[in-house]
Amino acid sequence: MNDEALTWINALERRARRLLSSEERAAIANLPLKRRQFAAGDHLSREGDPPLWCAYVLDGAMYQTKLTSEGDRQIVGLRLKHEFVGLGDMLLQTMSYDVQALTACQLLQVDAARLRTIMARHPGIAEILSADAMISCSIALDWIVNVGRRNARTRVAHLLCELALRIEGGALSPGARYILPLTQLQLGDAVGLGRIAVNRVMHDLDRVGVASCGKSCITILDPAKLEEIGDFTARYLHLAQSERERRKSNRDKPSAPIMCPGQQISSRA
């Protein structure tokens, strides 16, 4: 069995929290998985294209965008390292948004028609991938609430909490750090704000000692306060408990900090 197939199998088993059967493993091993590289800004697909592929993100980050008739961009989703992309579209006729590389990306890509065949023959695999697509829908619903019903400070804090959990795959903890894959302009496009408004919020969160946002990485200083400002609970991510929930169960443990580059957060797209 090749490395590409093993990577997909491991990803499915982590999501299912069970081992795949020998038949399921053999089915994944027979998929024509292709390793592909994308530079930041490259399009994987465009609105109106047929959804011909699905992929697993080996490294980097991608974003899903919609453009208005006047050319204004809204980021409607992020697909990060160790996440799948394209699962929610493979039963449709056309793509309803663009998919672009947010950073340099490496993907394991598979033909959508072949994957649909595997899912039809193996309900266990179909269940795992369908659940992953439903989690993406859950995140999208929360993003609608974030843009539609929260103020600027809360929107930014909420997304910073979400990214801390999705990028680290762990929990919000004092001293936890992660590299922010978004520029301030892109962050604004994800939460419906201009770059200047985002910059003000980032400085405010730093000033009050909640999160240090002055570098290309985010340092969580007071996770419970950041969650409070961001009106955040992790339930919609279907991952670990949020910091406030873990504190209630007296299982709060600081995470070891990681080193981040000293590059300033860019204000360019």
N, C-alpha and C positions, 0 to 999 in steps of 0.2 A: 504494500500500500504506500502511495507517495505522500510527501509532506503536505501537499495541498489538501488531500482528502482527510488526513489526520487532523489538520487545523479545523476544517468544517465539523468533523465528528466531535472534537473537543468542545467547540463552541456550542453545538447542539446539546451535548451532555451537560454542560454548565447551566444552560437555560432550563433544561428539563429536570435537573438534579437527579438524574438517573443515568445508567449506562445504556447505550443503544444495543439492540439485539444484534446478533451476527448478521441477520438478513438486512437490517437497517444500515449497518456499517458497510456491507457489501454494496448496497444501493448507492450510498454516498461515494464509495470508492470508484464507482462506474461513471460518475458525473464528469463531464469534460470541464474541469475547473481550470481557469486561466489566470495567471498572475499578471496584473497590469499596474503600470505606474502613471500617475497624473501630476502635473505641475499645478501649483496654486492658480486658480482662475480657469483651469480647463473645464469644459463642459463634459459631463458624462452622458447627459441627455437633455433635451429641450422640450418645452411645452409643445404638445402636438405630436411628438414622436411616439411611435408604438413602444410599449414597454417590453423590450426584447431580452432583458437581462436582470439578474439579481446578483448581489455581491456581499462579501464580508470584508469589513475594513480591517486590514492588517496593521496599518499605521496611518496617522494623519487624521484629518477631519474633513467632512463635506457638509454643504448646506443646500437646502431646498428653498428656492426663491420664486416669488411672483412679481411681475412688473405691471404697473398701471399703464393706461393708455398714454399718460404723460411721462412715462419713464421712471417713476418712483419705484424703488425696490422695497419689498417686505420679505424678510427672511422668515419662512414658515416652519422650518425644521432644521435640526442639526443631526448628523450621523457621525458618531465619534469612533475612535479606535475600539475594536472588539464589538462592534455593532453591525447589524445587517442593514442593507439598503435595498429598496426596490420590492420588498415583500408585499407591501400594500397595493402595488400597482399591477402586479403580473396577471391579474384576472380582468384587467380593463383593456380598452381598445387604444386609448391614447394617454400620454402623460399630461397632467394638468398643471405642472410646474417645471421649472428648470432644476437640474441637479448639477452642482459645480463643486470642484475641489476648493475647500476653504484654505487648506495648506497643501503642501506636497503630500500625496496619498499613495498608498499601495493597497490594492484590492485583490481579492480572490473572486473572480467573476464567473458566473455560470449562465447558460442559456435558460431563459424563463420557461420555455416550453418543456425542456427536459426536466426542470425542477418540478413543474406541475405534474408531469407523468409520475415522477417518484412519489410525490405527495398523494396522488390518487391510489397508488399501489401500497403505500405504507402510511396508514392513518396516524401512527405514532409520530412520524416525522412531520406530517401535516399539522398535527396538534401543536408541536413545538414552534413551528414557524408561524402558525396562525396566532398563537399567543404573543409572539414577538411583535407581529403587526398590530395587534390590539393594544400593546403597551405604547407603541408609537401614536396610536389614536388617542390614548389616554393623555399622553404628553401634549398632543396638539390641542385638546380641549382645555387643558390648563393654560396653555399659551394664549388662547382666546380670552380667557378670564383675565390673564395678566395684562394684556394690551387694552382690553375693553373696560376694566373696572378698577384698576389700581393706579395710584399716582406714580410719578416718575421715580421717586426714591424707592418705593416698594417694588416696582417692576424690575429695576436693576438688581436690587438685593435678592429678589426671588430667583432670577436667572443665575446669579452667582452661587446661590445655594444648590440649585439643580446641577450646575456644571461641576461643583465640588464632588457630588455623589456620582455623577455619570463618568467623569474623567478618572477619578480615583477608584471607583467601584467599591467604596467603603462608606465612611460616615463623616459628617462634619465634626471636626474635633479642634480644640485649641492648638494653634501652630501648624495645622495642616496647610499644605501649599499645592497649587496646581498651575500649570502654564495656561494662560488664557489664549485660546486660539483665535479670538476675535479682536479686530481693531475696535477703537471706540465708535467709529462710523458703522461698522458691521454690528456691533452690540446694539447701537441705536436702531438699526434696521430690524433687529430681532424683537425689540420691545416698543417700537413705535415712537422713538424719540430722536431728536437731532443730536449731533456730536457734542455741541456745547452743553446741552442738558445732561448728557451722559457724563461728561467731564466733571460737571458740578457735583453730581451724585457721587462719583468715585472719590472726589476730594472730600466730600462730606463724610462718607463712610470711613475714610482714613482718619479724618479729624476727630471723630467721636470714638475711635479705637475699636471699631467693629471688624474692619477688614482693611488690610494694607493693599492698596491698588496702584502704587506708584511705579511698579515695574511691569515687565511682561508676564509676571505671574501674580496670582492672588494668594495672599496669606490670610487665613481665617484667624482672627484674634479673639473674637467673642462669638462663637457659633450660635448660642442661644439668642443673643441679641440680634444677630444678623437674620435669623429665622423669624424673629418677632417683627423686625422691620419689613422683611420680605413676605409676611403673611404666608409662611412656607411650612408645609408638612410634606413628607416624602411619599405619602401613600400613592399618589398618582404615578410614581416611577416604578412601583412594585419591586423595590430594592430593600435595603436595610432601613431600620428605623431612623428617623431624624434625630438630631442632637437633643432637642427638648424631650422627645419621647424616651430616648435612652437614659436621660438624666432622671426621669421619673422612676425608672427601674434600677437606678443606682449602678449602672454599668458604664459610666462615663470614663473613658480612658484616653488621654491625649495621644495623638498619633505622632510618629517621628517626622520632623520636618525634612523636606527634600530641598536640594539646591536648585535654584532657578537662575537663568541667565539675567544679567543686569540690564538688558535692553529695555528702553522705555516703551510703554504702550503707544503704538502708532495711532495717529489721528487720521491716517489715510485709509482709503478703501483697500 
